[in-house]
Amino acid sequence: MSSNKQQIVEDYQINENVVAGVPNDKIIVSNEKSENHKCDVCERLFSKAYNLNRHKKNVHEIDSSSSEIKDKLFKCRKCTASFSTVRNRRRHEIKQHKLVLEKRQNFKCSECNKILSECNKIDHFCQEHPDIVIVTTHSFTSVEEFNVWKLNEEKQTSACYSLKNSYGIKNKTVKHFACHRSGIFNSKNSGKRHLKLGGSNKIGFYCPASMHATFFDNGTVDVSFVSTHIGHSCEVGRLRLTKFEKTEIAGQLHAGIPIPDVLSKIANTVSPTKRLAATKAQDVRNIAKSYGVNMTVVRNENDALSVDSWVRFTVKFTILLTLTGAWYKERNKRRFVRSICKGERKGTMEARHF
């Protein structure tokens, strides 16, 4: 009777393995860990097919559901393995070949020309140039209060702090705002356009001016502020228009005010030390395009003055077209005449025949 019970238990275990997708001939009764599944890319062994498939998907980005393998563009510099991303290749070289990779050093100190890494650039100025860098701390009760303070600092110092990175930790979020002129200009030129005459905003060095803000879940914000700019001067022409200023200009364009009048109003009302005073016609056209404003112009609220303004505006290049088939004795009836006014003087009409 006991032997029958034992046979039933063994049959149940075998059936359970079959349901789980493991054939009977692959069942191994052993306490030792077996590694029968081998990765065909990096030759790593796994004890289960599930682990192998997960490894291929996460490390080599190979979908186990299909037999097609993605193109491998980045080859290992120590073996024949290849990967679809640089990140996967770097991780493979560190784990499999114990390769020590140097961190990218894209920053250079503007004072001593020393190459700085991403992690020690702030510490370098605090330790090597402590008399130059000024660090202050601030606390705010809400995010709105922090945004108002940040905007005022940018206006007073003619600077701009753009978001570089952000990451979340338990109960808080950390954001790093850096000077928009810090760093190296990486050209993406394809030969279609020339570089701006004023050059890039990037100075080619590292500027320590930054804001390290910590946003807590309760709404408070703590900021470590480095207000010292090194390697460049705070020029108004290098700044960007704020969102509020762009919205205000877009509202004027939507009301039908022409671009020359918008620029004239800005020049008469805005201080020359503000970024808005350096607004050009191309800036206004870019704002109209980004906001989808129809450039239908109303030159004056008074209809009579508006019509008179249009007449004076178009008198220098008036174009008169006759209807198709209009009679002109020196030309065929199927042709038409286009008369062009050249200048404001009388008697300067020129007729062109087509």
Secondary structure, DSSP 8 states (H G I E B T S, - for coil): -HHHHHHHHHHHHHHHHHHTT--GGG----SS----EE-TTT--EESSHHHHHHHHHHTS---TTSS------EE-SSSS-EESSHHHHHHHHHHHH---------EEBTTT--EE-TTTHHHHHHHH-TTT--EEEEEESSHHHHHHHHHHHHHHHT--EEEEEEEEETTEEEEEEEETT-S-------SSS---TT--S--SSB---EEEEEEETTS-EEEEEE----SS---GGGS---HHHHHHHHHHHHTT--HHHHHHHHHHHS-TTSGGGG--HHHHHHHHHHHT--------SSHHHHHHHHHHHHGGG-EEE--TT---TTS-TT--EEEEE-SSSTT-EEEEE-
